[in-house]
Amino acid sequence: MKAMPIKIVLVALAAALTIGLVSWLKVSKRNAVADTEKITVKEAAFSKEHLNWVKTDTFIRLLNSAYHPNVKTAIADSQLVVSIEGANEITKDFYNGNEALLKYELNQFGFKISYDKNNNSVYAKFKIQNNAVPVPNDILIKIADKTTN
């Protein structure tokens, strides 16, 4: 008979311990700091790291390979002038959809790109230096994609 009260005490003790642990876990979970951390990354500014110098005649050949028959190129006043017209979405592909490239002037990085949404055309100027032109990586990415596929 003595075993019966000890069993009841042990069961009651186990129940109290379980209730205490569950309560402690609920309180600690409510006060816990989130495991994830939000990181905000500012978009990197365009710099000379984001362009490559390409020989003028090579760039013209690549443009013709990628955008023929919609591309026209001309050299005037130490500048390569490129226009792509009537190519639907291909015109926007020229600058890989990176509209940040449209805000730079010729004297900043050696290129100026304009996109005419109404006429669906791209007009670009590249300053020629030592028989080479500065070409943004976004343009080279699309040209490489179009000439290799």
C-alpha positions, 0 to 999 in steps of 0.5 A, a space after each residue: 500500500 505504501 507503493 501507491 502514494 509514491 506512484 501518485 506523488 511521482 505522477 503528480 511530480 512528472 505532470 508538474 514538471 511537464 506543465 512547467 517545461 511547456 510554460 517555460 518554452 512558450 514564454 521563451 519562444 514568445 520573447 525570442 529574437 528572430 533568427 533572420 536578419 534583413 540586409 538592405 544592399 544599395 545598388 552599386 554605382 556604375 563605374 569603369 569596372 562595368 565597361 570594357 574597351 573593344 576595338 571599334 571594327 570588332 564592335 561594329 562586326 559584333 553589332 552587325 552579327 547580333 542585330 542585322 538587318 536593323 542596325 546602322 553604324 557610322 563613324 563621325 567626329 571620333 564617335 561611333 554612332 549606332 542606331 537600331 530601329 524597327 526590331 520590336 523588343 530587340 531594341 530594348 535588348 541592346 542595353 539588356 533592359 538596364 535603364 540606368 545606362 540611359 542616364 549617362 552622358 558621353 563625357 561621363 563614361 564615353 557613351 550615350 544611349 537613348 531609347 525612344 519608346 514611341 518609335 521603338 528605337 535605340 540611338 547610341 554614341 560611343 567615344 572612340 579613343 585609340 581605335 577602341 570604344 567603351 562598351 558597358 558590360 550589359 551591352 556585351 552580355 546581350 551581344 555575346 548571347 545573340 552571336 553565340 546562339 
